[in-house]
Amino acid sequence: MHLNIDNKVFLISGGAKGIGEAISRTIAEENGIAVIIDPSQEAGNRLIQELTSKNLHAFHIPLRLIEPQQAQEAVDITIREFGRIDGVVNNAGANDGIGLEHGSPMSFRKSVEQNLGHYYDLVHYALPHLKKSKGSIVNISSKTAITGQGNTSGYTAAKGAQLSLTREWAVELLPYGIRVNAVIPAEVMTPLYQRWLDTFADPEAKLNLIQSRIPLDRRMTTSQEIANMVVFLLSDRSSHTTGQHLFVDGGYTHLDRAIGRE
C-alpha cells in the first residue's frame, strides 16, 4: 500500500534512537522527509548517513527539547529548510523511575515536565504550519498510563496526560482537518529498555518472564511494528481516524496476560 507521503515533512522528537529511529527510517523509506529532533549527534549523524546513502531524505536537528524555545527553534529551522510541516510525532521521553514513596515533590514535577512539556511545545509552534497542510499528530504514550507499573509516578502521569491531550487536541483541531492520535506501546526492545533489563541480577530471566506474559507469539513488539502504525496514522490512508488510542502490544494490555501460564 502506497502511503502518499512523498516529499511531506514530519518532525520526530527523539527520532535518532529506539522507536523514534524506526519511525524516522520508515518515513524516509516511504519517500517522506524525516526531520529528526534528537540531541545525540552520533546517533543522528549515523542515521542520516545511512538514509542519504540510500537516496532517502532526512534532516537532523541536534536539540534536546527542554524549554519551549528549543521547540520553537526546531520548527523555525524546519520551515527555513523545507517550507512546510505535514506532521508531528511526539516521541521523546524516558521512564525515569520517580516514584511516590522514594521520590519527592520536586523530582515528580521535574519528571512530568520533562516527559510532557515538549509534547505541547512542539505542536504549539508547529500548529500554524499544520493548519496549512491539514497535517497529522501522533503522540507516543505507554501502556504504563493504563496499567501502572510501580515506582514511576512522574512518567506515568505524563503518559496519561499525553492520552488526554490526544483527545483534547483532536476535538480542538477538528475545524482545521488536523487529525490527532496516540500509539501505545507496551514491551518494545530499545536501548533504554535494555538498560532497564540490565539493572536486574539476571536480565535474561527477567526478559523471558516478560515475554511469557505477552499473549501474541510470546515475544516483544518490535520498533518497526510501532513505526508501521505511526506512519500509517501520519498518512492520508488513515484520513478518517482521529482521537484514537491505538495499542500495538501483542495484546499485552487488554488480553489476559496469564493466558497459557500455569
Beta strands, then each sheet from edge to edge (+ up, - down):
strand 1: 9-13
strand 2: 33-37
strand 3: 57-61
strand 4: 87-90
strand 5: 136-140
strand 6: 179-185
strand 7: 245-248
sheet 1: 3+ 2+ 1+ 4+ 5+ 6+ 7+
end
